[in-house]
């Protein structure tokens, strides 16, 4: 397992995450050996493993992980990887986790098949889930993720986009998978309905806070992000800091000439937008919103009986607010 994974520092789940990592690589077989190697490297190279960590910690919070939990955690990470590969195709990204993206290295056609391959792996891993309700929940979550991405696509270049529009999209494209991870971890470790819903609600709020912080980091910039800064701007994807800045008439006057260039926007334009947004106070306002959702998540955790896993989930939430990658 890659030592750069930040959640490995929690001994409670370190060995289980290693099992997830190993099972993930075991499932990655492709006719093209170079592609297979690239997929395995992607699995083992700098991913946060946050979503499988949520599965495992939710399980520990209410019970004890078992073989099925390891498979579910692996399935969740597989689904996440599939969405990342397809995101890179849509965004034409040349890097992922500091390495050439699958679509850059092998072309968009191979990348589509690679993402599809991981979707089939996801379903293979979920075959042992013998509860129709949870098979339906997985299908529903995949639909939520897709609807979030389509919602974001429908909002492209929309200068009147509201916070509610933004929230609906990130609940789908990001928070839905967080919620699924915690909900399944709790349920299949023997948690009761109340415990399972508490952890699901916690994870959804965590996912919202995580995405807001991700959008802040896109403006702040970090070499650890392993992706080009603000690459979505010329495609019309406007995240929270920009949307908040646009609510100020004086800032909107400065931003409109740059944003109206749309796909013709260049690096200088992007840097100007970045500077305007950073100087506007929108970053701090975004951070306050992230903190608000994080606190909602922590409030859910207080309804559970305290134990090491619950304490780690609270600590993890606070650390995510301070992350720089």
Helices and strands as residue ranges (DSSP letters): G 6-9, H 11-26, H 33-43, H 50-62, H 67-91, E 95-96, E 99-100, H 102-106, H 108-125, G 126-128, H 132-154, H 163-170, I 171-175, H 176-188, H 193-220, G 223-225, G 233-235, H 240-245, H 249-259, G 262-264, H 267-280, H 282-301, H 308-321
